[in-house]
Amino acid sequence: MKIAIIYDWLVTNAGAEKVLKAILDIYPNADVFSLVDFLDEKERYIVLNGKYAKTSFIQKLPFAKRHFRNYLPLFPKAIESLDLSEYNLIISSSWAVAKGIKKDKNQLHICYCHTPIRYAWDLYDEYTANLSQPKKFLVQQTLKYISQWDLSTVDRVDYFIANSKFVRQRIQKTYGKTGVKALLLTKNELQ
């Protein structure tokens, strides 16, 4: 079985990267994909066991290493541009766009969802409140586009896994009205 692990972006070693490391410990032969991979060598060894992720076109855009988040409007296109067609199992570890990876009907996609995209959903007002025009208008339009795209990709996930009942409720609140067929499990329910 060929396994692909898809991750939003690799720029530091923090909490979500510990989940990625745990997945890689279970599936050490899996290939890793990400929008960008800017880990330093020490973090790469800790998080990815020395592996390099296969990245999207954003990796090569100007100033991406320091300002890749400025390319947010391109994130959906970038994640969809990654070709995972040769893999049987896709595991996404996602808090942004990784769950939106394209797949075919013969592939299984399991998403460890840290949260739906917070800046497009439950923290939208916080992210836009103090912005001045015209930046506020541009950010609002971008987040509207991102949230619509996010909802349109729900059926690409076969199973969601949440790390808590709170996150499960957030997933259900965000995606539940759109026909989520996925089974929502918390980490404790898996054990």
N, CA, C and O of each residue as an XYZ file, in Angstrom:
764
protein
N       0.849     -1.179      0.000
C       0.000      0.000      0.000
C       0.895      1.243      0.000
O       1.820      1.352      0.805
N       0.612      2.167     -0.902
C       1.357      3.421     -0.954
C       0.599      4.457     -0.140
O      -0.605      4.648     -0.313
N       1.332      5.129      0.760
C       0.720      6.079      1.688
C       1.322      7.461      1.485
O       2.540      7.618      1.405
N       0.453      8.453      1.404
C       0.866      9.856      1.336
C       0.350     10.573      2.568
O      -0.802     10.404      2.970
N       1.211     11.368      3.155
C       0.821     12.218      4.276
C       0.880     13.653      3.783
O       1.916     14.116      3.307
N      -0.239     14.349      3.901
C      -0.324     15.734      3.440
C      -0.457     16.648      4.649
O      -1.235     16.385      5.566
N       0.311     17.716      4.631
C       0.403     18.633      5.757
C       0.303     20.052      5.219
O       0.696     20.310      4.081
N      -0.215     20.971      6.018
C      -0.416     22.327      5.505
C       0.898     23.004      5.118
O       1.124     23.274      3.939
N       1.754     23.277      6.079
C       3.065     23.859      5.784
C       4.062     23.483      6.864
O       3.714     23.330      8.035
N       5.293     23.339      6.448
C       6.368     22.922      7.341
C       7.355     24.078      7.501
O       8.213     24.310      6.649
N       7.210     24.796      8.616
C       8.082     25.947      8.857
C       8.669     25.953     10.269
O       9.615     26.695     10.537
N       8.126     25.143     11.168
C       8.588     25.122     12.546
C       8.241     23.777     13.181
O       7.555     22.953     12.576
N       8.714     23.571     14.383
C       8.374     22.372     15.140
C       7.545     22.799     16.340
O       8.091     23.258     17.344
N       6.239     22.651     16.241
C       5.318     23.031     17.317
C       4.351     21.870     17.559
O       4.682     20.724     17.254
N       3.174     22.145     18.096
C       2.233     21.104     18.491
C       1.746     20.218     17.366
O       1.774     18.994     17.494
N       1.303     20.801     16.269
C       0.779     20.004     15.158
C       1.870     19.147     14.526
O       1.589     18.075     13.989
N       3.096     19.610     14.589
C       4.203     18.835     14.043
C       4.457     17.571     14.859
O       4.976     16.585     14.335
N       4.098     17.599     16.122
C       4.213     16.389     16.944
C       3.235     15.312     16.447
O       3.549     14.122     16.469
N       2.069     15.736     16.009
C       1.096     14.802     15.418
C       1.667     14.243     14.117
O       1.601     13.038     13.874
N       2.220     15.108     13.290
C       2.831     14.652     12.042
C       3.935     13.636     12.327
O       4.008     12.597     11.672
N       4.779     13.929     13.287
C       5.858     13.003     13.677
C       5.282     11.652     14.097
O       5.803     10.608     13.705
N       4.207     11.668     14.895
C       3.583     10.416     15.343
C       3.044      9.618     14.156
O       3.170      8.394     14.124
N       2.450     10.301     13.187
C       1.948      9.615     11.987
C       3.107      8.998     11.216
O       3.019      7.861     10.752
N       4.188      9.752     11.083
C       5.367      9.228     10.376
C       6.026      8.073     11.121
O       6.614      7.187     10.502
N       5.928      8.080     12.440
C       6.460      6.954     13.212
C       5.659      5.679     12.930
O       6.211      4.579     12.928
N       4.356      5.839     12.694
C       3.504      4.689     12.362
C       3.720      4.256     10.916
O       3.731      3.061     10.619
N       3.893      5.232     10.009
C       4.052      4.957      8.577
C       5.379      5.538      8.087
O       5.372      6.523      7.349
N       6.510      4.958      8.473
C       7.813      5.545      8.139
C       8.131      5.574      6.646
O       8.982      6.354      6.218
N       7.473      4.751      5.855
C       7.740      4.730      4.413
C       6.818      5.646      3.624
O       6.901      5.705      2.398
N       5.945      6.357      4.313
C       5.018      7.255      3.631
C       5.775      8.443      3.041
O       6.804      8.873      3.564
N       5.242      8.956      1.946
C       5.758     10.191      1.360
C       5.016     11.366      1.975
O       3.833     11.265      2.301
N       5.715     12.476      2.131
C       5.141     13.666      2.758
C       4.977     14.754      1.704
O       5.858     14.983      0.875
N       3.814     15.423      1.759
C       3.507     16.533      0.863
C       3.106     17.738      1.709
O       2.525     17.589      2.784
N       3.423     18.932      1.212
C       3.096     20.147      1.947
C       3.113     21.337      0.982
O       3.745     21.286     -0.073
N       2.408     22.407      1.363
C       2.476     23.621      0.542
C       3.920     24.100      0.428
O       4.404     24.395     -0.665
N       4.602     24.175      1.577
C       6.009     24.578      1.621
C       6.733     23.733      2.660
O       6.118     23.202      3.585
N       8.033     23.616      2.499
C       8.877     22.924      3.471
C      10.127     23.779      3.677
O      11.061     23.749      2.875
N      10.121     24.540      4.767
C      11.248     25.390      5.124
C      11.837     25.006      6.487
O      12.402     25.851      7.181
N      11.705     23.755      6.859
C      12.291     23.306      8.123
C      13.812     23.370      8.046
O      14.404     23.077      7.007
N      14.435     23.754      9.151
C      15.890     23.658      9.184
C      16.253     22.188      9.418
O      15.387     21.366      9.718
N      17.521     21.875      9.280
C      17.939     20.467      9.325
C      17.650     19.811     10.674
O      17.285     18.636     10.713
N      17.803     20.537     11.774
C      17.517     19.969     13.097
C      16.034     19.626     13.220
O      15.682     18.528     13.650
N      15.155     20.577     12.836
C      13.710     20.330     12.894
C      13.306     19.229     11.923
O      12.426     18.423     12.226
N      13.946     19.192     10.751
C      13.639     18.160      9.754
C      13.896     16.769     10.319
O      13.102     15.852     10.108
N      14.988     16.613     11.028
C      15.305     15.324     11.631
C      14.282     14.971     12.712
O      13.838     13.827     12.796
N      13.909     15.955     13.539
C      12.966     15.711     14.633
C      11.566     15.406     14.109
O      10.943     14.433     14.533
N      11.071     16.230     13.192
C       9.681     16.124     12.718
C       9.518     15.079     11.622
O       8.608     14.252     11.679
N      10.395     15.116     10.628
C      10.217     14.290      9.429
C      11.196     13.123      9.344
O      11.296     12.470      8.305
N      11.917     12.859     10.427
C      12.918     11.792     10.402
C      13.903     11.989      9.249
O      14.384     11.021      8.659
N      14.197     13.256      8.936
C      15.154     13.584      7.892
C      14.575     13.689      6.494
O      15.295     14.042      5.560
N      13.301     13.393      6.325
C      12.674     13.440      4.996
C      12.463     14.883      4.535
O      12.448     15.814      5.339
N      12.301     15.041      3.231
C      11.897     16.307      2.640
C      10.496     16.115      2.072
O      10.194     15.081      1.476
N       9.656     17.105      2.260
C       8.302     17.037      1.708
C       8.331     17.401      0.225
O       9.162     18.192     -0.221
N       7.420     16.816     -0.513
C       7.169     17.243     -1.889
C       6.248     18.448     -1.770
O       5.195     18.368     -1.137
N       6.634     19.543     -2.366
C       5.945     20.815     -2.111
C       5.205     21.333     -3.339
O       5.391     20.860     -4.460
N       4.362     22.320     -3.078
C       3.588     22.972     -4.134
C       4.415     24.078     -4.785
O       5.552     24.339     -4.391
N       3.830     24.710     -5.772
C       4.499     25.803     -6.475
C       4.770     27.002     -5.570
O       5.604     27.843     -5.904
N       4.085     27.096     -4.435
C       4.304     28.227     -3.526
C       5.740     28.209     -2.986
O       6.301     29.266     -2.699
N       6.327     27.044     -2.848
C       7.704     26.904     -2.364
C       8.666     27.792     -3.165
O       9.633     28.318     -2.615
N       8.397     27.954     -4.462
C       9.327     28.658     -5.353
C       8.933     30.103     -5.643
O       9.614     30.781     -6.413
N       7.863     30.578     -5.050
C       7.443     31.953     -5.300
C       8.355     32.937     -4.555
O       8.941     32.586     -3.531
N       8.472     34.152     -5.064
C       9.335     35.143     -4.405
C       8.911     35.384     -2.955
O       7.725     35.495     -2.647
N       9.901     35.461     -2.081
C       9.724     35.773     -0.665
C       8.917     34.719      0.103
O       8.479     34.979      1.224
N       8.719     33.552     -0.478
C       7.881     32.523      0.157
C       8.437     32.075      1.503
O       7.670     31.785      2.421
N       9.738     32.016      1.630
C      10.301     31.502      2.879
C       9.868     32.336      4.075
O       9.595     31.782      5.140
N       9.800     33.618      3.929
C       9.425     34.491      5.052
C       7.961     34.922      5.012
O       7.379     35.256      6.044
N       7.368     34.913      3.817
C       6.029     35.495      3.693
C       5.059     34.588      2.928
O       4.191     35.081      2.207
N       5.203     33.272      3.079
C       4.337     32.366      2.315
C       2.860     32.585      2.634
O       2.008     32.349      1.777
N       2.540     33.032      3.852
C       1.134     33.242      4.230
C       0.474     34.338      3.386
O      -0.750     34.382      3.267
N       1.283     35.209      2.811
C       0.729     36.247      1.933
C       0.139     35.656      0.654
O      -0.595     36.330     -0.069
N       0.461     34.414      0.385
C      -0.067     33.734     -0.791
C      -1.348     32.955     -0.478
O      -1.742     32.073     -1.242
N      -1.991     33.277      0.636
C      -3.226     32.584      1.056
C      -4.234     32.401     -0.078
O      -4.793     31.312     -0.198
N      -4.496     33.407     -0.915
C      -5.477     33.188     -1.991
C      -5.086     32.060     -2.949
O      -5.941     31.518     -3.650
N      -3.809     31.710     -2.982
C      -3.340     30.637     -3.868
C      -3.319     29.270     -3.203
O      -3.107     28.263     -3.879
N      -3.536     29.213     -1.889
C      -3.440     27.948     -1.164
C      -4.352     26.856     -1.725
O      -3.896     25.725     -1.900
N      -5.630     27.154     -2.016
C      -6.473     26.073     -2.565
C      -5.927     25.507     -3.874
O      -5.869     24.290     -4.048
N      -5.534     26.374     -4.781
C      -4.982     25.917     -6.062
C      -3.689     25.139     -5.835
O      -3.435     24.136     -6.502
N      -2.882     25.605     -4.897
C      -1.601     24.944     -4.627
C      -1.797     23.545     -4.053
O      -1.125     22.605     -4.478
N      -2.706     23.394     -3.098
C      -2.915     22.074     -2.491
C      -3.523     21.118     -3.517
O      -3.198     19.931     -3.539
N      -4.405     21.644     -4.365
C      -5.024     20.804     -5.397
C      -4.039     20.432     -6.506
O      -4.271     19.472     -7.241
N      -2.950     21.177     -6.631
C      -1.965     20.887     -7.682
C      -1.051     19.719     -7.332
O      -0.363     19.189     -8.205
N      -1.037     19.313     -6.066
C      -0.199     18.190     -5.661
C      -0.818     16.887     -6.168
O      -1.993     16.615     -5.917
N      -0.040     16.098     -6.868
C      -0.539     14.868     -7.480
C      -0.305     13.679     -6.549
O       0.829     13.236     -6.365
N      -1.376     13.175     -5.972
C      -1.311     12.009     -5.093
C      -1.995     10.800     -5.725
O      -2.402      9.877     -5.019
N      -2.122     10.799     -7.038
C      -2.887      9.761     -7.730
C      -2.299      8.356     -7.570
O      -3.029      7.377     -7.729
N      -1.024      8.228     -7.265
C      -0.421      6.893     -7.151
C      -0.536      6.288     -5.754
O      -0.009      5.204     -5.506
N      -1.219      6.977     -4.841
C      -1.301      6.522     -3.454
C      -2.657      5.897     -3.157
O      -3.685      6.355     -3.656
N      -2.652      4.844     -2.339
C      -3.885      4.184     -1.922
C      -4.516      4.882     -0.724
O      -5.736      5.024     -0.646
N      -3.675      5.312      0.201
C      -4.123      5.944      1.438
C      -3.529      7.337      1.546
O      -2.322      7.527      1.399
N      -4.397      8.309      1.807
C      -3.976      9.688      2.038
C      -4.343     10.035      3.470
O      -5.496      9.892      3.879
N      -3.364     10.487      4.222
C      -3.602     10.946      5.586
C      -3.246     12.427      5.621
O      -2.101     12.806      5.373
N      -4.228     13.254      5.928
C      -3.932     14.678      6.057
C      -3.939     15.056      7.526
O      -4.772     14.593      8.306
N      -2.998     15.899      7.880
C      -2.957     16.508      9.198
C      -3.185     17.983      8.917
O      -2.295     18.673      8.420
N      -4.394     18.469      9.239
C      -4.833     19.738      8.663
C      -5.467     20.679      9.671
O      -6.279     20.270     10.501
N      -5.088     21.931      9.586
C      -5.763     23.019     10.285
C      -6.068     24.133      9.295
O      -6.629     25.166      9.661
N      -5.694     23.915      8.041
C      -5.920     24.932      7.016
C      -6.456     24.271      5.748
O      -7.659     24.033      5.643
N      -5.582     23.972      4.781
C      -6.052     23.516      3.475
C      -5.689     22.079      3.112
O      -6.157     21.580      2.089
N      -4.877     21.403      3.907
C      -4.424     20.053      3.541
C      -5.585     19.094      3.310
O      -5.489     18.213      2.456
N      -6.669     19.244      4.046
C      -7.807     18.340      3.884
C      -8.454     18.464      2.503
O      -9.232     17.598      2.102
N      -8.138     19.520      1.786
C      -8.738     19.755      0.475
C      -8.007     19.112     -0.681
O      -8.305     19.393     -1.842
N      -7.043     18.244     -0.371
C      -6.292     17.566     -1.423
C      -7.253     16.773     -2.315
O      -8.217     16.185     -1.823
N      -6.993     16.758     -3.601
C      -7.842     15.999     -4.524
C      -7.508     14.518     -4.443
O      -6.354     14.133     -4.257
N      -8.538     13.698     -4.587
C      -8.375     12.247     -4.589
C      -9.394     11.640     -5.521
O     -10.337     12.307     -5.946
N      -9.202     10.360     -5.844
C     -10.204      9.681     -6.663
C     -10.984      8.699     -5.795
O     -10.674      8.520     -4.617
N     -11.985      8.072     -6.376
C     -12.896      7.211     -5.609
C     -12.220      5.957     -5.078
O     -12.751      5.317     -4.169
N     -11.068      5.590     -5.616
C     -10.365      4.395     -5.161
C      -9.366      4.675     -4.045
O      -8.708      3.759     -3.552
N      -9.254      5.923     -3.653
C      -8.331      6.290     -2.582
C      -9.106      6.555     -1.302
O     -10.242      7.029     -1.330
N      -8.476      6.243     -0.189
C      -9.049      6.510      1.119
C      -8.333      7.721      1.706
O      -7.103      7.761      1.753
N      -9.107      8.708      2.154
C      -8.538      9.915      2.754
C      -9.028     10.029      4.192
O     -10.222     10.175      4.450
N      -8.075      9.959      5.126
C      -8.354     10.153      6.546
C      -7.736     11.477      6.950
O      -6.546     11.705      6.733
N      -8.536     12.344      7.534
C      -8.060     13.662      7.937
C      -8.007     13.764      9.454
O      -9.035     13.667     10.125
N      -6.815     13.958      9.989
C      -6.663     14.335     11.399
C      -6.831     15.846     11.391
O      -5.899     16.584     11.072
N      -8.009     16.290     11.740
C      -8.365     17.708     11.649
C      -8.112     18.391     12.990
O      -8.814     18.139     13.969
N      -7.108     19.251     13.021
C      -6.813     20.004     14.242
C      -7.923     21.009     14.512
O      -8.254     21.291     15.663
N      -8.493     21.545     13.441
C      -9.609     22.478     13.478
C      -9.946     22.870     12.049
O      -9.060     22.861     11.195
N     -11.199     23.215     11.759
C     -11.457     23.865     10.473
C     -10.686     25.194     10.430
O     -10.303     25.716     11.477
N     -10.465     25.722      9.274
C      -9.651     26.927      9.092
C     -10.174     28.057      9.984
O     -11.180     28.692      9.670
N      -9.490     28.295     11.081
C     -10.003     29.211     12.110
C     -10.185     30.635     11.606
O     -11.186     31.274     11.930
N      -9.251     31.141     10.827
C      -9.376     32.530     10.369
C     -10.496     32.708      9.353
O     -10.916     33.836      9.093
N     -10.981     31.630      8.780
C     -12.114     31.721      7.856
C     -13.438     31.422      8.540
O     -14.500     31.717      7.992
N     -13.385     30.837      9.734
C     -14.607     30.439     10.420
C     -14.755     31.117     11.775
O     -15.238     32.248     11.833
N     -14.364     30.476     12.855
C     -14.680     30.993     14.188
C     -13.832     32.189     14.622
O     -14.211     32.869     15.576
N     -12.708     32.476     13.971
C     -11.909     33.656     14.330
C     -11.939     34.732     13.239
O     -11.110     35.642     13.233
N     -12.883     34.621     12.336
C     -12.987     35.567     11.217
C     -13.032     37.015     11.705
O     -12.295     37.863     11.203
N     -13.900     37.297     12.686
C     -14.031     38.670     13.176
C     -12.739     39.180     13.804
O     -12.375     40.340     13.615
N     -12.048     38.330     14.544
C     -10.775     38.722     15.156
C      -9.727     39.060     14.099
O      -8.971     40.018     14.259
N      -9.681     38.292     13.040
C      -8.678     38.500     12.003
C      -8.971     39.730     11.148
O      -8.056     40.287     10.541
N     -10.210     40.155     11.093
C     -10.556     41.269     10.208
C     -10.907     42.569     10.938
O     -10.975     43.622     10.305
N     -11.127     42.520     12.236
C     -11.655     43.676     12.981
C     -10.792     44.925     12.885
O     -11.323     46.016     12.673
N      -9.494     44.802     13.032
C      -8.634     45.983     13.132
C      -7.925     46.341     11.837
O      -6.992     47.144     11.843
N      -8.348     45.765     10.747
C      -7.733     46.080      9.463
C      -8.338     47.356      8.882
O      -9.534     47.611      9.022
N      -7.507     48.136      8.241
C      -8.019     49.347      7.586
C      -8.318     49.037      6.124
O      -7.793     48.079      5.555
N      -9.165     49.861      5.532
C      -9.502     49.690      4.114
C      -8.310     50.153      3.288
O      -7.622     51.068      3.739
N      -8.021     49.624      2.166
C      -8.719     48.575      1.430
C      -8.285     47.162      1.846
O      -8.844     46.177      1.364
N      -7.288     47.061      2.741
C      -6.806     45.747      3.153
C      -7.923     44.907      3.755
O      -7.995     43.702      3.510
N      -8.798     45.533      4.545
C      -9.893     44.792      5.175
C     -10.794     44.162      4.118
O     -11.174     42.997      4.230
N     -11.130     44.932      3.100
C     -11.979     44.421      2.023
C     -11.305     43.240      1.332
O     -11.955     42.225      1.079
N     -10.015     43.354      1.022
C      -9.287     42.280      0.345
C      -9.215     41.023      1.205
O      -9.400     39.914      0.705
N      -8.947     41.196      2.497
C      -8.878     40.053      3.405
C     -10.252     39.397      3.527
O     -10.355     38.171      3.498
N     -11.299     40.197      3.661
C     -12.649     39.631      3.767
C     -13.021     38.842      2.518
O     -13.611     37.766      2.623
N     -12.688     39.355      1.346
C     -12.996     38.647      0.103
C     -12.187     37.348      0.004
O     -12.692     36.319     -0.445
N     -10.938     37.417      0.427
C     -10.095     36.211      0.412
C     -10.653     35.154      1.355
O     -10.746     33.982      0.990
N     -11.026     35.562      2.567
C     -11.552     34.600      3.538
C     -12.903     34.044      3.103
O     -13.220     32.890      3.388
N     -13.692     34.854      2.421
C     -14.965     34.358      1.877
C     -14.691     33.272      0.834
O     -15.341     32.227      0.825
N     -13.728     33.531     -0.034
C     -13.333     32.541     -1.034
C     -12.802     31.270     -0.365
O     -13.179     30.165     -0.753
N     -11.933     31.419      0.631
C     -11.343     30.273      1.323
C     -12.425     29.440      2.011
O     -12.402     28.212      1.929
N     -13.373     30.094      2.689
C     -14.424     29.337      3.384
C     -15.324     28.595      2.397
O     -15.725     27.461      2.662
N     -15.645     29.224      1.258
C     -16.457     28.538      0.248
C     -15.707     27.335     -0.325
O     -16.282     26.261     -0.503
N     -14.428     27.526     -0.609
C     -13.616     26.422     -1.109
C     -13.536     25.311     -0.058
O     -13.662     24.132     -0.389
N     -13.327     25.686      1.202
C     -13.217     24.715      2.290
C     -14.469     23.839      2.363
O     -14.366     22.618      2.484
N     -15.636     24.451      2.291
C     -16.884     23.670      2.308
C     -16.999     22.762      1.089
O     -17.512     21.647      1.184
N     -16.524     23.240     -0.047
C     -16.649     22.445     -1.273
C     -15.752     21.212     -1.274
O     -15.924     20.331     -2.117
N     -14.800     21.132     -0.348
C     -13.864     20.001     -0.324
C     -14.205     18.948      0.728
O     -13.483     17.960      0.860
N     -15.274     19.135      1.467
C     -15.621     18.212      2.562
C     -15.751     16.775      2.067
O     -15.318     15.850      2.756
N     -16.328     16.571      0.908
C     -16.524     15.211      0.396
C     -15.231     14.533     -0.050
O     -15.243     13.355     -0.407
N     -14.133     15.252     -0.033
C     -12.838     14.647     -0.349
C     -12.282     13.871      0.848
O     -11.319     13.117      0.706
N     -12.877     14.051      2.004
C     -12.448     13.360      3.221
C     -13.397     12.196      3.481
O     -14.614     12.377      3.497
N     -12.842     11.002      3.685
C     -13.662      9.843      4.020
C     -13.911      9.757      5.518
O     -15.010      9.407      5.948
N     -12.894     10.074      6.314
C     -13.019     10.034      7.774
C     -12.270     11.217      8.384
O     -11.131     11.508      8.019
N     -12.921     11.875      9.300
C     -12.271     12.899     10.116
C     -11.904     12.281     11.464
O     -12.658     11.482     12.020
N     -10.754     12.656     11.972
C     -10.366     12.315     13.334
C     -10.106     13.629     14.056
O      -9.355     14.477     13.574
N     -10.725     13.788     15.204
C     -10.534     14.973     16.031
C      -9.835     14.567     17.315
O      -9.997     13.441     17.783
N      -9.056     15.481     17.888
C      -8.324     15.134     19.100
C      -9.121     15.387     20.371
O      -8.632     15.121     21.469
N     -10.330     15.893     20.240
C     -11.164     16.149     21.416
C     -12.620     16.279     20.983
O     -12.916     16.441     19.799
N     -13.513     16.207     21.948
C     -14.933     16.423     21.644
C     -15.176     17.861     21.212
O     -16.038     18.120     20.373
N     -14.423     18.798     21.778
C     -14.566     20.202     21.397
C     -14.248     20.401     19.914
O     -14.997     21.066     19.200
N     -13.138     19.824     19.456
C     -12.777     19.946     18.041
C     -13.792     19.207     17.172
O     -14.146     19.677     16.090
N     -14.260     18.048     17.645
C     -15.294     17.327     16.897
C     -16.527     18.209     16.719
O     -17.101     18.254     15.630
N     -16.939     18.907     17.772
C     -18.100     19.802     17.673
C     -17.833     20.940     16.698
O     -18.726     21.353     15.958
N     -16.608     21.445     16.696
C     -16.253     22.514     15.757
C     -16.322     21.999     14.314
O     -16.794     22.706     13.423
N     -15.853     20.773     14.089
C     -15.926     20.167     12.758
C     -17.386     19.987     12.345
O     -17.765     20.319     11.222
N     -18.200     19.459     13.260
C     -19.619     19.260     12.945
C     -20.315     20.585     12.676
O     -21.131     20.680     11.758
N     -20.006     21.601     13.460
C     -20.628     22.917     13.274
C     -20.254     23.502     11.913
O     -21.104     24.058     11.218
N     -19.004     23.378     11.541
C     -18.536     23.962     10.289
C     -18.955     23.149      9.083
O     -19.425     23.719      8.098
N     -18.801     21.835      9.127
C     -19.023     20.990      7.961
C     -20.306     20.177      8.009
O     -20.720     19.628      6.987
N     -20.947     20.086      9.170
C     -22.082     19.191      9.354
C     -23.284     19.469      8.496
O     -24.002     18.541      8.125
N     -23.521     20.701      8.172
C     -24.699     21.059      7.380
C     -24.486     20.818      5.893
O     -25.417     20.976      5.103
N     -23.272     20.436      5.501
C     -22.982     20.286      4.079
C     -22.952     18.828      3.632
O     -22.470     18.528      2.540
N     -23.451     17.940      4.445
C     -23.516     16.544      4.047
C     -22.277     15.752      4.381
O     -21.907     14.846      3.634
N     -21.627     16.069      5.483
C     -20.454     15.309      5.885
C     -20.854     13.857      6.095
O     -21.721     13.552      6.913
N     -20.221     12.978      5.358
C     -20.483     11.550      5.505
C     -19.445     10.915      6.414
O     -19.538      9.734      6.747
N     -18.469     11.693      6.807
C     -17.334     11.149      7.544
C     -17.704     10.797      8.975
O     -18.597     11.384      9.585
N     -16.991      9.831      9.467
C     -17.102      9.421     10.856
C     -16.182     10.301     11.673
O     -15.001     10.433     11.351
N     -16.701     10.899     12.719
C     -15.889     11.746     13.575
C     -15.484     10.973     14.808
O     -16.334     10.512     15.570
N     -14.205     10.831     15.001
C     -13.673     10.115     16.155
C     -12.721     11.030     16.913
O     -12.003     11.833     16.317
N     -12.726     10.897     18.213
C     -11.705     11.586     18.980
C     -10.588     10.605     19.264
O     -10.763      9.393     19.144
N      -9.440     11.138     19.642
C      -8.272     10.308     19.925
C      -8.602      9.234     20.957
O      -8.194      8.083     20.795
N      -9.329      9.585     22.010
C      -9.660      8.617     23.052
C     -10.584      7.526     22.554
O     -10.504      6.392     23.025
N     -11.469      7.845     21.605
C     -12.387      6.845     21.070
C     -11.665      5.839     20.164
O     -12.164      4.738     19.934
N     -10.497      6.221     19.654
C      -9.714      5.308     18.825
C      -8.996      4.262     19.649
O      -8.671      3.188     19.142
N      -8.739      4.563     20.928
C      -7.960      3.663     21.764
C      -8.798      2.546     22.335
O      -8.283      1.699     23.065
